[in-house]
Amino acid sequence: MPRPNILLVGPHRHLQPREPGLLDLLPVRPRGGDLPRGAPRRGLPDGRPRQVAPGDLRGLAAPQHGRLVDLPGPGRLRRSRDDRPRGGGDGPGLRDGQVTSRSIDFLDRRDPERPFCLLVHHKAPHRPWIPDPRYEGRYTEGTIPEPETIADDHAGRSASVRRVAMRLDDLTLTDVKEPVPPELEGEERCAERSSWKYQRYMRDHLRCVQAVEDSVGELLDYLDEHDLAENTLVIYTSGQGFLLGDHGWFDKRPMFDESFTMPFVVRWPDGIPAGTRVEEMVTNVDVAATLLEAAGISPTALPEQQGRSFLPLLRGERVEDWPEAGYYRYWEHDDPEHHAPAYYGVRTRTHTYVHYYNDGPGTPGVAPLTCPCEGSTIAA
């Protein structure tokens, strides 16, 4: 199950039934069906109410549900007829601007007498990293520091790791937006070519992330200007971490700290003291329970969720029996582009243990190749 969906529903993927197909991964309605008694109902951005049970996201992108639609492509210069670009006007808007303007529309249309929940999901930092032209000149190639592990040759690591096709040199023309100079061609120039690609990859990635940060700033400004900031819980997070040249890789998938750990920043002046830092390990399955408790609803309202509310931790309370390890599974074995292996993994404060079981689940889009099982331990 993709991590963003787990954030909303709470169980690990194996407890979420799904229809056949690689991409049909939206969570379905929990057994038991409806919202718990007393739970708030949610409205659509066009102002029409819709009752949605926990986990029932199916159909929210369909045209009949007004302006809550699936925007085309990860950042492409396309827009729907009713999209307004950032800053007004009639020209095409990039995806990050569309997401921001639709979110502000939702806040403008909301009933001020009722609580609201707004999920703002940006896709701009996704491959192939197409930034808004307004960021031209920022983070220029040749100025971006390289990580210490950029030259990692993975010697001594498992064969499963060495098969992964996520090296910086695997970045394509679509990714870096310009052809490799002839003088950098050839196997003997791989290290220099990788550095050249890294600079262009990071240039566009950072510009896309800057668009997200600017969007977050606009939304926080809106809350401040409308006297909503003090009692609005704001969470800034992502579906996963990312490999930014670390270990010579781009993308995510392997269970290394750079891709496994997620940013998680919270602002709630009325509920959480500023400067609070949680040292305990929390996982994405804990988020749904935390949001329910913050809304005054028992986490048992999602009977199949496997997480625990970490709201007490955010409030500075000590929880004696808090888990000391986190579990993760990657199932998309040997996909045709990245060739990342399927595995189970456990992360503690000091180590990560990964078992590469190297077998696809028979899902379309996942390779049938089966490789020998391997295990490896990575110091945190």
DRENDO-1510 file (C-alpha; in Angstrom, 1 decimal, always signed):
<recs>
REC; n; res; u; v; w
REC; 1; MET; +0.0; +0.0; +0.0 .
REC; 2; PRO; +1.4; +3.4; -0.9 .
REC; 3; ARG; +2.5; +5.3; +2.2 .
REC; 4; PRO; +0.2; +8.3; +1.6 .
REC; 5; ASN; -2.8; +6.1; +1.8 .
REC; 6; ILE; -1.6; +4.4; +5.0 .
REC; 7; LEU; -1.4; +7.9; +6.5 .
REC; 8; LEU; -5.2; +8.2; +6.1 .
REC; 9; VAL; -6.3; +4.7; +6.9 .
REC; 10; GLY; -3.9; +3.2; +9.4 .
REC; 11; PRO; -3.3; -0.5; +8.6 .
REC; 12; HIS; -0.3; -2.0; +6.9 .
REC; 13; ARG; -0.9; -2.9; +3.3 .
REC; 14; HIS; -1.6; -6.6; +3.8 .
REC; 15; LEU; -4.8; -5.8; +5.7 .
REC; 16; GLN; -6.1; -3.6; +2.9 .
REC; 17; PRO; -8.0; -5.6; +0.3 .
REC; 18; ARG; -7.8; -4.3; -3.2 .
REC; 19; GLU; -9.0; -5.0; -6.7 .
REC; 20; PRO; -6.4; -6.6; -9.1 .
REC; 21; GLY; -4.0; -4.4; -10.8 .
REC; 22; LEU; -0.8; -2.6; -9.9 .
REC; 23; LEU; -2.2; +0.9; -9.8 .
REC; 24; ASP; -5.5; +0.2; -8.1 .
REC; 25; LEU; -4.2; +0.8; -4.6 .
REC; 26; LEU; -6.7; +3.2; -3.1 .
REC; 27; PRO; -7.9; +2.1; +0.3 .
REC; 28; VAL; -11.4; +0.8; +0.6 .
REC; 29; ARG; -14.2; +1.3; +3.2 .
REC; 30; PRO; -13.4; -0.5; +6.5 .
REC; 31; ARG; -15.6; -3.4; +7.5 .
REC; 32; GLY; -18.5; -2.0; +9.4 .
REC; 33; GLY; -19.1; +0.6; +6.7 .
REC; 34; ASP; -20.1; +4.0; +8.0 .
REC; 35; LEU; -18.5; +6.8; +10.0 .
REC; 36; PRO; -18.5; +6.4; +13.8 .
REC; 37; ARG; -21.3; +8.2; +15.7 .
REC; 38; GLY; -20.4; +11.8; +16.3 .
REC; 39; ALA; -17.6; +11.9; +13.7 .
REC; 40; PRO; -17.6; +15.1; +11.6 .
REC; 41; ARG; -18.8; +14.9; +8.0 .
REC; 42; ARG; -16.7; +16.3; +5.2 .
REC; 43; GLY; -17.6; +18.6; +2.4 .
REC; 44; LEU; -16.2; +19.0; -1.1 .
REC; 45; PRO; -14.3; +22.1; -2.2 .
REC; 46; ASP; -17.3; +23.2; -4.3 .
REC; 47; GLY; -19.3; +23.5; -1.1 .
REC; 48; ARG; -21.5; +20.4; -1.6 .
REC; 49; PRO; -21.5; +18.0; +1.4 .
REC; 50; ARG; -20.5; +14.4; +1.1 .
REC; 51; GLN; -20.4; +11.8; +3.8 .
REC; 52; VAL; -17.2; +9.7; +3.5 .
REC; 53; ALA; -16.4; +6.8; +5.7 .
REC; 54; PRO; -12.8; +6.4; +7.0 .
REC; 55; GLY; -10.6; +5.0; +4.3 .
REC; 56; ASP; -13.2; +5.5; +1.5 .
REC; 57; LEU; -11.3; +7.6; -1.0 .
REC; 58; ARG; -12.7; +5.8; -4.0 .
REC; 59; GLY; -14.2; +8.2; -6.6 .
REC; 60; LEU; -13.0; +11.5; -5.1 .
REC; 61; ALA; -11.2; +12.2; -8.3 .
REC; 62; ALA; -14.2; +11.6; -10.5 .
REC; 63; PRO; -15.7; +14.6; -12.5 .
REC; 64; GLN; -19.1; +14.3; -10.9 .
REC; 65; HIS; -17.5; +15.4; -7.6 .
REC; 66; GLY; -17.0; +19.0; -8.6 .
REC; 67; ARG; -13.6; +20.7; -8.4 .
REC; 68; LEU; -11.8; +18.0; -6.4 .
REC; 69; VAL; -10.2; +16.4; -9.5 .
REC; 70; ASP; -7.0; +14.5; -10.3 .
REC; 71; LEU; -4.7; +17.1; -11.9 .
REC; 72; PRO; -2.9; +15.8; -15.0 .
REC; 73; GLY; +0.8; +14.8; -14.7 .
REC; 74; PRO; +3.4; +15.5; -12.1 .
REC; 75; GLY; +3.9; +19.2; -12.8 .
REC; 76; ARG; +3.2; +19.5; -16.5 .
REC; 77; LEU; +2.0; +22.8; -18.0 .
REC; 78; ARG; -1.6; +21.7; -18.4 .
REC; 79; ARG; -4.7; +22.7; -16.6 .
REC; 80; SER; -8.5; +22.1; -16.5 .
REC; 81; ARG; -10.9; +24.6; -17.8 .
REC; 82; ASP; -11.8; +26.0; -14.4 .
REC; 83; ASP; -8.2; +26.1; -13.1 .
REC; 84; ARG; -6.8; +29.6; -12.4 .
REC; 85; PRO; -3.0; +29.9; -12.5 .
REC; 86; ARG; -1.1; +31.2; -9.5 .
REC; 87; GLY; -1.5; +35.0; -9.4 .
REC; 88; GLY; -4.6; +35.1; -11.6 .
REC; 89; GLY; -4.7; +35.7; -15.3 .
REC; 90; ASP; -5.7; +33.4; -18.1 .
REC; 91; GLY; -2.4; +31.5; -18.9 .
REC; 92; PRO; -1.8; +27.8; -18.0 .
REC; 93; GLY; -0.9; +27.1; -14.4 .
REC; 94; LEU; +1.6; +24.5; -13.1 .
REC; 95; ARG; +0.3; +21.8; -10.8 .
REC; 96; ASP; +1.7; +23.3; -7.6 .
REC; 97; GLY; -0.2; +26.6; -8.4 .
REC; 98; GLN; -3.4; +24.7; -9.1 .
REC; 99; VAL; -3.2; +22.7; -5.9 .
REC; 100; THR; -2.7; +25.9; -3.9 .
REC; 101; SER; -5.4; +27.9; -5.5 .
REC; 102; ARG; -7.9; +25.0; -5.1 .
REC; 103; SER; -7.0; +24.7; -1.5 .
REC; 104; ILE; -7.5; +28.4; -0.9 .
REC; 105; ASP; -10.8; +28.2; -2.7 .
REC; 106; PHE; -11.8; +25.4; -0.3 .
REC; 107; LEU; -10.9; +27.6; +2.7 .
REC; 108; ASP; -12.9; +30.5; +1.3 .
REC; 109; ARG; -16.0; +28.3; +0.7 .
REC; 110; ARG; -16.0; +26.5; +4.0 .
REC; 111; ASP; -18.6; +27.0; +6.7 .
REC; 112; PRO; -16.9; +29.1; +9.3 .
REC; 113; GLU; -19.1; +27.6; +12.0 .
REC; 114; ARG; -17.8; +24.0; +11.4 .
REC; 115; PRO; -14.4; +22.3; +11.7 .
REC; 116; PHE; -12.7; +21.5; +8.5 .
REC; 117; CYS; -10.1; +19.0; +7.2 .
REC; 118; LEU; -8.0; +20.0; +4.1 .
REC; 119; LEU; -5.5; +17.6; +2.6 .
REC; 120; VAL; -3.0; +19.3; +0.3 .
REC; 121; HIS; -1.1; +16.8; -1.8 .
REC; 122; HIS; +1.6; +18.2; -4.0 .
REC; 123; LYS; +3.2; +16.1; -6.8 .
REC; 124; ALA; +5.6; +18.7; -8.2 .
REC; 125; PRO; +8.8; +17.0; -6.7 .
REC; 126; HIS; +7.9; +13.8; -8.4 .
REC; 127; ARG; +9.9; +12.5; -11.4 .
REC; 128; PRO; +10.6; +14.0; -14.0 .
REC; 129; TRP; +10.9; +17.2; -11.9 .
REC; 130; ILE; +9.5; +19.9; -14.0 .
REC; 131; PRO; +9.8; +23.2; -12.1 .
REC; 132; ASP; +7.8; +26.4; -12.6 .
REC; 133; PRO; +9.8; +28.9; -14.8 .
REC; 134; ARG; +9.5; +31.5; -12.0 .
REC; 135; TYR; +12.3; +29.6; -10.2 .
REC; 136; GLU; +14.7; +30.0; -13.1 .
REC; 137; GLY; +18.1; +31.1; -11.8 .
REC; 138; ARG; +17.7; +29.4; -8.4 .
REC; 139; TYR; +19.9; +26.4; -7.3 .
REC; 140; THR; +22.0; +26.6; -10.5 .
REC; 141; GLU; +24.0; +23.6; -11.6 .
REC; 142; GLY; +27.6; +23.6; -10.4 .
REC; 143; THR; +26.6; +25.2; -7.0 .
REC; 144; ILE; +24.9; +22.2; -5.3 .
REC; 145; PRO; +27.1; +20.3; -2.7 .
REC; 146; GLU; +27.4; +16.6; -3.3 .
REC; 147; PRO; +26.7; +14.1; -0.5 .
REC; 148; GLU; +29.5; +12.3; +1.1 .
REC; 149; THR; +28.3; +8.9; -0.2 .
REC; 150; ILE; +27.8; +9.9; -3.9 .
REC; 151; ALA; +30.7; +7.6; -5.0 .
REC; 152; ASP; +29.4; +4.6; -3.1 .
REC; 153; ASP; +30.1; +1.5; -5.3 .
REC; 154; HIS; +28.0; -0.8; -3.0 .
REC; 155; ALA; +30.9; -3.1; -2.6 .
REC; 156; GLY; +30.1; -5.6; +0.2 .
REC; 157; ARG; +26.4; -5.0; -0.1 .
REC; 158; SER; +24.0; -7.8; -1.2 .
REC; 159; ALA; +23.5; -8.7; -4.8 .
REC; 160; SER; +19.9; -7.5; -4.4 .
REC; 161; VAL; +21.2; -4.0; -3.7 .
REC; 162; ARG; +23.8; -4.1; -6.5 .
REC; 163; ARG; +21.0; -4.9; -9.1 .
REC; 164; VAL; +19.1; -1.7; -8.4 .
REC; 165; ALA; +19.0; +0.6; -11.4 .
REC; 166; MET; +18.8; +3.9; -9.5 .
REC; 167; ARG; +22.4; +5.2; -10.0 .
REC; 168; LEU; +22.8; +8.8; -10.9 .
REC; 169; ASP; +24.1; +7.6; -14.3 .
REC; 170; ASP; +20.7; +5.9; -14.8 .
REC; 171; LEU; +19.0; +9.3; -15.0 .
REC; 172; THR; +17.6; +9.8; -18.5 .
REC; 173; LEU; +17.5; +12.7; -21.0 .
REC; 174; THR; +13.9; +13.4; -19.8 .
REC; 175; ASP; +15.2; +13.7; -16.2 .
REC; 176; VAL; +18.1; +16.0; -16.8 .
REC; 177; LYS; +16.6; +18.0; -19.7 .
REC; 178; GLU; +19.7; +18.2; -21.8 .
REC; 179; PRO; +22.0; +15.8; -23.6 .
REC; 180; VAL; +25.2; +14.6; -21.9 .
REC; 181; PRO; +28.2; +16.4; -23.4 .
REC; 182; PRO; +30.2; +14.2; -25.8 .
REC; 183; GLU; +33.3; +14.5; -23.7 .
REC; 184; LEU; +31.5; +12.8; -20.8 .
REC; 185; GLU; +30.5; +9.7; -22.8 .
REC; 186; GLY; +32.1; +6.3; -22.1 .
REC; 187; GLU; +32.3; +4.0; -19.1 .
REC; 188; GLU; +35.6; +5.6; -18.0 .
REC; 189; ARG; +33.8; +8.9; -17.5 .
REC; 190; CYS; +31.0; +7.5; -15.4 .
REC; 191; ALA; +31.9; +9.3; -12.2 .
REC; 192; GLU; +32.2; +12.7; -13.9 .
REC; 193; ARG; +29.0; +12.0; -15.9 .
REC; 194; SER; +27.2; +11.1; -12.7 .
REC; 195; SER; +28.2; +14.4; -11.1 .
REC; 196; TRP; +27.0; +16.3; -14.2 .
REC; 197; LYS; +23.6; +14.5; -14.0 .
REC; 198; TYR; +23.4; +15.1; -10.2 .
REC; 199; GLN; +23.7; +18.8; -10.6 .
REC; 200; ARG; +20.8; +19.0; -13.1 .
REC; 201; TYR; +18.7; +16.5; -11.2 .
REC; 202; MET; +19.1; +18.4; -8.0 .
REC; 203; ARG; +18.6; +21.8; -9.7 .
REC; 204; ASP; +15.1; +20.8; -10.9 .
REC; 205; HIS; +14.2; +18.8; -7.7 .
REC; 206; LEU; +15.1; +21.7; -5.4 .
REC; 207; ARG; +13.1; +24.2; -7.6 .
REC; 208; CYS; +10.1; +21.9; -7.4 .
REC; 209; VAL; +10.4; +21.6; -3.6 .
REC; 210; GLN; +10.7; +25.4; -3.4 .
REC; 211; ALA; +7.3; +25.6; -5.1 .
REC; 212; VAL; +5.8; +23.3; -2.4 .
REC; 213; GLU; +7.4; +25.4; +0.3 .
REC; 214; ASP; +6.0; +28.6; -1.2 .
REC; 215; SER; +2.6; +26.9; -1.3 .
REC; 216; VAL; +2.8; +26.0; +2.3 .
REC; 217; GLY; +3.8; +29.5; +3.1 .
REC; 218; GLU; +0.7; +30.9; +1.3 .
REC; 219; LEU; -1.6; +28.5; +3.2 .
REC; 220; LEU; +0.0; +29.4; +6.6 .
REC; 221; ASP; -0.4; +33.1; +5.7 .
REC; 222; TYR; -4.0; +32.5; +5.0 .
REC; 223; LEU; -4.6; +30.9; +8.4 .
REC; 224; ASP; -2.8; +33.8; +10.1 .
REC; 225; GLU; -4.8; +36.4; +8.2 .
REC; 226; HIS; -8.1; +34.7; +9.0 .
REC; 227; ASP; -7.4; +34.1; +12.7 .
REC; 228; LEU; -7.4; +30.3; +12.2 .
REC; 229; ALA; -3.7; +29.6; +13.0 .
REC; 230; GLU; -4.0; +29.1; +16.8 .
REC; 231; ASN; -6.5; +26.3; +16.7 .
REC; 232; THR; -5.6; +24.6; +13.4 .
REC; 233; LEU; -3.5; +21.5; +13.4 .
REC; 234; VAL; -1.1; +21.8; +10.5 .
REC; 235; ILE; +1.1; +18.8; +9.5 .
REC; 236; TYR; +3.9; +19.0; +6.9 .
REC; 237; THR; +5.1; +15.6; +5.8 .
REC; 238; SER; +5.7; +13.4; +2.7 .
REC; 239; GLY; +5.0; +9.9; +1.5 .
REC; 240; GLN; +8.7; +8.9; +2.1 .
REC; 241; GLY; +12.2; +10.3; +2.2 .
REC; 242; PHE; +14.3; +10.6; -1.0 .
REC; 243; LEU; +17.8; +9.7; -2.2 .
REC; 244; LEU; +19.4; +12.9; -3.4 .
REC; 245; GLY; +22.6; +11.4; -4.6 .
REC; 246; ASP; +23.1; +9.5; -1.4 .
REC; 247; HIS; +24.9; +6.2; -2.0 .
REC; 248; GLY; +25.1; +7.3; -5.7 .
REC; 249; TRP; +21.3; +6.9; -6.1 .
REC; 250; PHE; +18.2; +8.9; -6.9 .
REC; 251; ASP; +14.6; +8.0; -6.1 .
REC; 252; LYS; +13.5; +6.0; -3.0 .
REC; 253; ARG; +12.6; +2.2; -2.6 .
REC; 254; PRO; +15.6; +0.6; -0.8 .
REC; 255; MET; +15.3; +0.8; +3.0 .
REC; 256; PHE; +18.2; +3.2; +3.6 .
REC; 257; ASP; +17.6; +6.0; +6.2 .
REC; 258; GLU; +17.7; +8.7; +3.5 .
REC; 259; SER; +14.6; +7.2; +1.8 .
REC; 260; PHE; +13.0; +5.4; +4.7 .
REC; 261; THR; +12.7; +8.4; +7.1 .
REC; 262; MET; +10.0; +11.0; +6.5 .
REC; 263; PRO; +9.9; +14.7; +7.4 .
REC; 264; PHE; +7.1; +15.4; +9.9 .
REC; 265; VAL; +6.6; +18.9; +11.2 .
REC; 266; VAL; +3.6; +19.9; +13.2 .
REC; 267; ARG; +2.1; +23.3; +14.1 .
REC; 268; TRP; -0.8; +23.6; +16.6 .
REC; 269; PRO; -0.3; +26.6; +18.9 .
REC; 270; ASP; -3.3; +25.7; +21.1 .
REC; 271; GLY; -2.4; +22.1; +21.4 .
REC; 272; ILE; +1.3; +21.6; +21.2 .
REC; 273; PRO; +4.1; +23.8; +22.7 .
REC; 274; ALA; +6.4; +25.4; +20.2 .
REC; 275; GLY; +9.8; +23.8; +20.0 .
REC; 276; THR; +8.6; +20.3; +21.0 .
REC; 277; ARG; +10.7; +17.5; +19.6 .
REC; 278; VAL; +9.6; +13.9; +19.7 .
REC; 279; GLU; +12.6; +11.5; +20.1 .
REC; 280; GLU; +10.5; +8.3; +20.0 .
REC; 281; MET; +10.1; +6.4; +16.7 .
REC; 282; VAL; +6.7; +6.9; +15.1 .
REC; 283; THR; +5.6; +5.4; +11.8 .
REC; 284; ASN; +3.1; +6.2; +9.1 .
REC; 285; VAL; +0.5; +3.8; +10.4 .
REC; 286; ASP; +0.4; +6.0; +13.6 .
REC; 287; VAL; -0.8; +9.1; +11.8 .
REC; 288; ALA; -4.5; +8.2; +11.3 .
REC; 289; ALA; -4.9; +7.3; +15.0 .
REC; 290; THR; -3.2; +10.6; +15.9 .
REC; 291; LEU; -5.5; +12.7; +13.7 .
REC; 292; LEU; -8.6; +11.0; +15.1 .
REC; 293; GLU; -7.6; +11.6; +18.7 .
REC; 294; ALA; -6.8; +15.3; +17.9 .
REC; 295; ALA; -10.3; +15.6; +16.5 .
REC; 296; GLY; -11.8; +14.1; +19.7 .
REC; 297; ILE; -12.5; +10.7; +18.1 .
REC; 298; SER; -11.3; +7.4; +19.5 .
REC; 299; PRO; -8.7; +5.6; +17.2 .
REC; 300; THR; -10.9; +2.5; +17.6 .
REC; 301; ALA; -13.2; +4.2; +15.0 .
REC; 302; LEU; -10.8; +2.6; +12.4 .
REC; 303; PRO; -11.0; -1.0; +13.7 .
REC; 304; GLU; -8.4; -2.3; +11.3 .
REC; 305; GLN; -5.8; +0.3; +11.8 .
REC; 306; GLN; -2.6; -0.9; +13.4 .
REC; 307; GLY; -1.1; +2.4; +14.6 .
REC; 308; ARG; -1.2; +4.3; +17.9 .
REC; 309; SER; -1.8; +7.9; +18.5 .
REC; 310; PHE; +1.3; +9.8; +19.2 .
REC; 311; LEU; -0.6; +12.9; +20.3 .
REC; 312; PRO; +0.6; +12.3; +24.0 .
REC; 313; LEU; +4.2; +12.4; +22.7 .
REC; 314; LEU; +3.5; +15.7; +20.9 .
REC; 315; ARG; +2.2; +17.1; +24.2 .
REC; 316; GLY; +5.4; +16.1; +26.0 .
REC; 317; GLU; +4.0; +13.1; +27.8 .
REC; 318; ARG; +6.0; +10.0; +28.4 .
REC; 319; VAL; +4.5; +6.7; +27.1 .
REC; 320; GLU; +6.3; +3.8; +28.8 .
REC; 321; ASP; +5.3; +1.1; +26.3 .
REC; 322; TRP; +6.0; +3.0; +23.1 .
REC; 323; PRO; +7.4; +0.7; +20.3 .
REC; 324; GLU; +11.1; +0.7; +19.8 .
REC; 325; ALA; +11.0; -0.6; +16.2 .
REC; 326; GLY; +9.2; +0.0; +12.9 .
REC; 327; TYR; +8.3; -2.4; +10.2 .
REC; 328; TYR; +8.2; -1.9; +6.4 .
REC; 329; ARG; +7.6; -3.9; +3.3 .
REC; 330; TYR; +8.4; -3.2; -0.3 .
REC; 331; TRP; +6.5; -5.5; -2.6 .
REC; 332; GLU; +7.0; -4.1; -6.2 .
REC; 333; HIS; +9.7; -6.6; -7.0 .
REC; 334; ASP; +12.1; -5.9; -9.9 .
REC; 335; ASP; +9.9; -3.3; -11.7 .
REC; 336; PRO; +11.1; -2.7; -15.2 .
REC; 337; GLU; +12.6; +0.8; -14.5 .
REC; 338; HIS; +14.2; +0.6; -11.1 .
REC; 339; HIS; +14.7; -3.1; -10.6 .
REC; 340; ALA; +14.4; -2.7; -6.8 .
REC; 341; PRO; +14.0; -6.0; -4.9 .
REC; 342; ALA; +11.0; -7.0; -2.8 .
REC; 343; TYR; +11.8; -7.1; +0.9 .
REC; 344; TYR; +10.7; -6.9; +4.5 .
REC; 345; GLY; +12.5; -4.7; +6.9 .
REC; 346; VAL; +12.7; -3.7; +10.6 .
REC; 347; ARG; +14.2; -0.4; +11.8 .
REC; 348; THR; +15.3; +0.2; +15.4 .
REC; 349; ARG; +17.1; +3.2; +16.8 .
REC; 350; THR; +20.5; +1.8; +15.9 .
REC; 351; HIS; +20.1; -0.7; +13.1 .
REC; 352; THR; +18.0; -1.7; +10.1 .
REC; 353; TYR; +17.5; -5.4; +9.2 .
REC; 354; VAL; +16.3; -6.1; +5.6 .
REC; 355; HIS; +15.2; -9.5; +4.3 .
REC; 356; TYR; +15.2; -9.4; +0.5 .
REC; 357; TYR; +12.7; -12.2; -0.3 .
REC; 358; ASN; +13.0; -11.3; -4.0 .
REC; 359; ASP; +9.7; -12.5; -5.4 .
REC; 360; GLY; +6.8; -10.7; -7.1 .
REC; 361; PRO; +3.2; -11.1; -5.9 .
REC; 362; GLY; +1.9; -11.9; -9.4 .
REC; 363; THR; +0.6; -8.4; -9.9 .
REC; 364; PRO; +0.6; -6.8; -13.4 .
REC; 365; GLY; +3.6; -4.5; -13.8 .
REC; 366; VAL; +5.8; -6.5; -11.3 .
REC; 367; ALA; +8.5; -8.8; -12.8 .
REC; 368; PRO; +8.1; -12.6; -12.4 .
REC; 369; LEU; +11.8; -12.9; -11.8 .
REC; 370; THR; +12.6; -14.7; -8.6 .
REC; 371; CYS; +16.1; -14.2; -7.1 .
REC; 372; PRO; +17.7; -15.9; -4.1 .
REC; 373; CYS; +16.6; -14.6; -0.7 .
REC; 374; GLU; +19.2; -12.4; +1.1 .
REC; 375; GLY; +19.4; -10.6; +4.4 .
REC; 376; SER; +21.5; -7.6; +5.4 .
REC; 377; THR; +21.9; -5.3; +8.4 .
REC; 378; ILE; +22.6; -1.6; +8.0 .
REC; 379; ALA; +23.9; +0.5; +11.0 .
REC; 380; ALA; +21.7; +3.5; +11.5 .
</recs>
